[in-house]
């Protein structure tokens, strides 16, 4: 159902990929995401559609993440690239469109922006009622529910000042129902335009796809409410620190809860910002959390391949995302990248682990001997090289090997060979 509902958007997105990519014609005349008249007319001719249909499908493709506009160029989003092989990508695209329902259909003119915002904020409760009803619901009943929810939102915003006499809370006004009726009609038709419900004969009914989407949203709220370690309201960095001592399954549950409470785009941005910090442990944990995000994180992960600090982690993430076994994914790294990652991981162990773990970390190096490892570690240019080698020398029980490691640390520190 999601695939058929987005078929027109996917068709226009594929056309845009072929016709409007870098080095080809511009998608817009003004650098905005709306199609220029000339481009829309060209697409209509080549696809055998009306201009209005092209514009509608283009807007849907952008809202569903099937096409991304950068300046005057268009490129396919990850969901379009995965369209034929991944049903979950199609569903995620439709959910993105569902989340953007208020942008998919023009709001009625003549209403205060605050009133429109109240209706948008109240619609999740209306949708939940439709989902629980599991059948047609009279629009008049939905209007009563909407009025109650809007009143609650106004009450929640009402601040009670200090003093013996609190201000009265907002009460429903006689004209509220009349004012909300056209806005409810707009909201229902906007949700119908994205395939979430049907309207007719004074009733509204969730489609199977709309019912599924509401259920998913409710499930996400429940998951977020069950954050086992209580890090749901923390920043990405603090959340990752809170997960550092958890076992892998418990940490993944915490990542899922944290992610469920945030828009995926901002969550990925925040995780990558934490990964850019000086703490190597957080870098590794951030990419573990990004593994929980999955495919929606791919464009952002691919975008950091040019950052030396994040490149090895991003390469491993992408390899596993493309189906490589985690034990074999390291094959995508060059010797230099693998050595850099070894030092970075050793820095995390030195900062947060115990001495025996650092000694055992030697076994994970790609180099066959310790002298070979030290030669390449000295050349790799990691900013924590000296500290890692000093910590390893202090932890290793073999005096001769410890001496060689200390010598290597001194050479890096002094710039010698």
C-alpha positions in Angstrom: 0.0 0.0 0.0 2.8 2.4 0.8 4.6 1.4 -2.4 1.6 2.1 -4.5 0.8 5.3 -2.7 4.3 6.6 -3.4 4.6 5.2 -6.9 4.0 8.6 -8.6 6.5 10.3 -6.3 9.1 7.7 -7.0 8.6 8.1 -10.7 9.2 11.8 -10.6 12.1 11.4 -8.2 13.8 9.0 -10.7 13.2 11.4 -13.5 14.8 14.2 -11.5 17.8 12.0 -10.7 18.4 11.5 -14.4 17.5 15.0 -15.6 18.4 17.3 -12.8 21.5 15.8 -11.2 24.9 17.6 -10.9 26.1 19.0 -14.3 22.6 18.8 -15.8 19.6 21.2 -15.9 18.7 23.1 -12.8 15.7 21.9 -10.8 14.7 25.5 -9.9 15.3 29.0 -11.2 15.5 30.5 -7.7 17.5 27.9 -5.8 14.5 26.8 -3.9 13.1 23.3 -3.7 10.0 24.1 -5.8 10.2 23.2 -9.5 10.6 26.0 -11.9 7.8 26.4 -14.5 10.1 25.3 -17.3 11.3 22.2 -15.4 7.8 21.2 -14.4 6.6 21.6 -18.0 9.5 19.5 -19.3 8.8 16.7 -16.7 5.1 16.7 -17.7 6.0 16.2 -21.4 8.6 13.5 -20.8 6.4 11.6 -18.2 3.1 12.1 -20.0 1.6 13.9 -17.0 -0.1 17.2 -16.2 2.0 20.0 -14.7 -0.1 19.9 -11.6 0.4 16.2 -11.2 4.2 16.6 -11.6 4.3 19.4 -8.9 2.2 17.3 -6.5 4.3 14.2 -7.0 7.5 16.3 -6.6 6.3 17.7 -3.3 5.4 14.3 -2.1 8.8 12.9 -3.2 10.6 15.7 -1.2 8.4 15.1 1.9 9.0 11.3 1.7 12.8 11.7 1.4 12.8 10.2 -2.1 14.6 13.2 -3.6 16.9 15.8 -2.0 17.5 19.3 -3.5 20.8 21.0 -3.1 20.8 24.4 -4.7 19.6 23.8 -8.2 20.5 20.1 -8.4 18.5 17.1 -7.3 19.8 13.8 -6.1 18.0 10.6 -5.0 17.5 10.1 -1.3 18.6 6.9 0.3 14.9 5.6 0.3 14.8 5.9 -3.5 18.1 4.0 -3.8 16.7 1.2 -1.6 13.3 1.3 -3.2 13.4 -1.9 -5.1 15.2 -4.1 -2.5 14.0 -2.8 0.8 10.3 -2.6 1.8 11.3 -1.0 5.1 12.7 2.0 3.1 9.4 2.4 1.4 7.6 2.3 4.7 10.0 4.8 6.2 9.3 7.1 3.3 5.6 6.9 3.8 6.0 7.5 7.6 8.0 10.6 6.8 5.2 11.8 4.5 2.7 10.9 7.3 4.7 13.0 9.8 4.6 15.9 7.3 0.8 15.7 6.7 0.3 19.4 7.6 2.6 20.4 4.8 1.1 18.2 2.2 -2.2 20.1 1.8 -2.6 23.9 1.9 -4.2 25.1 5.2 -7.4 27.2 4.9 -6.8 31.0 4.6 -7.9 33.4 7.2 -6.9 31.5 10.3 -4.4 32.6 12.9 -1.1 30.6 12.8 -1.5 29.9 16.5 -4.9 28.2 15.9 -3.4 26.1 13.1 -0.5 25.1 15.4 -3.0 24.1 18.1 -4.9 21.8 15.7 -1.6 20.2 14.5 -0.6 19.6 18.1 -4.0 18.1 18.9 -4.3 15.8 16.0 -2.2 12.9 17.5 -4.9 12.4 20.1 -7.6 12.5 17.4 -5.7 9.9 15.4 -5.2 7.7 18.4 -9.0 7.8 19.0 -9.5 6.8 15.4 -7.0 4.0 15.8 -8.7 2.7 19.0 -12.2 2.9 17.3 -11.1 0.6 14.5 -13.8 1.9 12.2 -15.7 4.9 10.9 -16.1 7.8 13.4 -18.5 10.7 12.9 -16.7 14.0 12.1 -18.9 15.7 14.7 -17.5 13.4 17.4 -13.9 14.1 16.2 -14.7 17.9 16.4 -15.8 17.5 20.1 -12.5 15.7 20.8 -10.5 18.3 19.0 -12.1 21.1 20.9 -11.4 19.3 24.2 -7.7 18.7 23.3 -7.2 22.3 22.2 -8.7 23.5 25.5 -6.3 21.2 27.3 -3.3 22.6 25.4 -4.4 26.2 26.2 -4.7 25.2 29.9 -1.2 23.6 29.9 0.2 26.9 28.5 -1.5 29.0 31.2 1.0 30.1 33.8 -0.2 30.7 37.3 1.6 33.6 39.0 2.7 33.8 42.5 0.0 35.3 44.9 -3.2 34.4 46.6 -5.4 34.6 43.6 -4.5 32.5 40.5 -5.6 33.5 37.1 -8.6 31.5 35.7 -7.6 28.8 33.2 -8.8 29.2 29.6 -12.4 27.9 29.1 -14.0 26.8 25.8 -15.6 29.7 24.0 -19.0 29.3 22.2 -17.3 30.1 18.9 -14.5 27.6 19.3 -16.4 24.8 17.5 -17.2 27.0 14.6 -13.6 28.2 14.3 -12.2 24.7 14.6 -14.6 23.0 12.2 -12.8 24.2 9.0 -9.4 23.4 10.5 -10.5 19.9 11.4 -11.8 19.5 7.8 -8.4 20.7 6.5 -6.5 18.3 8.8 -8.7 15.3 7.8 -8.3 16.1 4.1 -4.5 16.6 4.5 -4.2 13.2 6.2 -6.4 11.7 3.5 -4.1 13.2 0.8 -1.2 11.2 2.2 -3.2 8.0 2.5 -3.6 7.9 6.3 -7.4 8.0 6.3 -10.6 8.3 4.2 -13.4 10.9 4.6 -16.9 10.6 3.4 -20.6 10.8 4.5 -19.6 12.8 7.6 -17.2 10.1 8.8 -13.5 9.5 8.9 -11.8 6.1 8.9 -8.1 5.3 9.2 -6.7 3.2 6.3 -4.8 0.1 7.3 -1.6 2.0 6.6 -2.7 4.9 8.7 -3.7 2.6 11.6 -0.3 0.9 11.4 1.5 4.3 11.5 -0.4 5.4 14.5 0.3 2.1 16.3 4.0 2.6 15.5 4.0 6.1 17.0 2.2 4.8 20.1 4.8 2.0 20.4 7.6 4.5 20.1 6.2 6.5 22.9 5.9 3.4 25.1 9.5 2.4 24.3 10.7 5.9 25.1 8.8 5.8 28.4 10.6 2.6 29.4 14.2 3.9 29.1 15.9 1.4 31.3 18.8 3.6 32.4 17.0 6.9 32.5 19.0 8.6 29.8 16.2 9.5 27.5 16.3 13.3 28.2 20.1 13.5 28.2 22.2 14.9 25.3 23.8 12.4 23.0 27.1 12.7 24.8 25.6 12.2 28.3 23.5 9.4 27.1 26.5 7.6 25.6 28.5 8.1 28.8 25.5 6.6 30.7 25.6 3.6 28.4 29.4 3.0 28.7 29.1 0.5 31.5 26.0 -1.3 30.2 26.1 -4.7 28.6 25.6 -4.6 24.8 21.9 -5.6 24.8 21.1 -3.1 27.6 22.9 -0.4 25.8 21.0 -1.1 22.5 17.7 -0.9 24.4 18.8 2.5 25.8 19.8 3.7 22.3 16.4 2.7 21.0 14.6 4.5 23.7 16.7 7.7 23.2 16.2 7.6 19.5 12.4 7.0 19.8 12.0 10.3 21.6 13.7 12.4 18.8 13.4 13.1 15.1 15.8 10.8 13.4 17.7 13.6 11.6 18.5 15.6 14.7 19.4 12.4 16.6 21.9 11.4 13.9 23.4 14.9 13.9 23.8 14.9 17.6 25.4 11.4 17.7 27.9 12.5 15.0 28.7 15.6 17.0 29.5 13.5 20.0 31.7 11.2 17.8 33.8 14.2 16.8 34.8 14.9 20.4 38.1 14.0 22.1 36.7 10.9 23.9 37.4 7.9 21.7 35.0 5.7 23.8 32.1 8.0 22.8 33.2 7.8 19.2 32.8 4.0 19.2 29.5 4.1 21.2 28.1 6.8 18.9 28.5 4.5 15.9 27.0 1.6 17.8 23.9 3.9 18.4 24.0 4.7 14.7 23.8 1.0 13.9 20.5 1.0 15.8 19.3 3.9 13.6 20.1 1.9 10.5 19.4 3.0 6.9 18.1 6.6 7.7 21.6 7.4 9.0 23.4 6.4 5.8 23.6 9.8 4.0 25.0 11.4 7.1 27.5 8.6 7.8 28.6 8.7 4.2 29.1 12.4 4.4 31.7 12.1 7.2 34.0 9.8 5.1 36.2 12.8 4.4 36.8 13.4 8.2 39.9 11.4 9.2 38.8 11.0 12.8 35.5 9.4 11.7 36.4 7.7 8.5 37.3 4.2 9.8 34.2 4.1 11.9 32.1 5.2 8.9 33.6 2.7 6.6 32.9 -0.1 9.0 29.3 1.1 9.5 28.7 1.3 5.7 30.2 -2.1 5.1 27.9 -3.7 7.7 24.9 -1.7 6.4 25.6 -3.2 3.0 25.5 -6.7 4.4 29.1 -7.5 5.4 29.6 -9.7 8.4 30.9 -7.6 11.3 33.9 -9.9 11.7 34.8 -9.4 8.0 34.0 -5.7 7.8 37.5 -4.6 8.7 38.6 -5.7 5.2 37.3 -2.4 3.8 40.0 -0.5 5.8 43.4 0.3 4.4 46.4 -0.6 6.6 46.7 3.0 7.6 43.0 3.3 8.5 43.1 0.0 10.5 46.2 1.2 12.4 44.5 4.6 13.2 41.4 2.8 14.5 43.6 0.5 16.6 45.2 3.6 18.3 41.8 5.2 18.7 40.3 2.1 20.3 43.4 1.8 22.5 42.9 5.4 23.7 39.3 4.5 24.7 40.6 1.4 26.6 43.4 3.5 28.3 40.9 6.1 29.4 38.1 3.9 30.5 39.3 0.3 30.8 41.7 -1.7 32.9 45.4 -2.5 32.1 44.8 -6.1 31.1 42.3 -5.0 28.5 44.9 -2.7 27.0 47.4 -5.6 26.9 44.9 -7.9 25.2 44.2 -5.1 22.7 47.6 -5.9 21.1 46.1 -9.1 19.7 43.6 -7.1 17.6 46.3 -5.3 15.6 46.6 -6.2 11.9 50.4 -6.1 12.1 51.9 -9.6 12.6 54.6 -8.4 15.1 54.8 -5.8 17.8 57.8 -4.0 16.1 55.8 -3.8 12.9 52.9 -2.4 14.9 55.0 0.2 16.6 56.5 1.3 13.2 53.1 1.9 11.8 51.7 3.4 14.9 54.5 6.0 14.9 53.7 6.9 11.3 49.9 7.0 11.6 49.7 10.5 13.2 47.0 9.8 15.8 46.9 12.7 18.4 46.7 10.2 21.2 49.6 8.0 20.1 52.1 9.0 22.8 49.5 8.5 25.6 48.5 5.2 24.3 52.0 3.9 24.0 52.9 5.1 27.5 49.9 3.4 29.0 50.6 0.2 27.1 54.2 0.2 28.3 53.1 0.7 31.9 50.6 -2.1 31.6 52.5 -4.8 29.8 54.1 -7.4 32.0 57.0 -8.2 29.6 59.9 -5.8 30.5 61.6 -6.0 27.1 58.4 -5.3 25.2 57.5 -2.5 27.6 60.9 -0.9 27.0 60.4 -1.1 23.2 57.0 0.6 23.6 58.4 3.3 25.8 61.1 4.0 23.2 58.5 4.3 20.5 56.5 6.7 22.7 59.6 8.8 23.2 60.3 8.9 19.5 56.8 10.0 18.7 57.0 12.7 21.4 60.4 14.1 20.2 59.7 13.6 16.4 62.6 11.2 16.1 62.8 7.9 14.1 
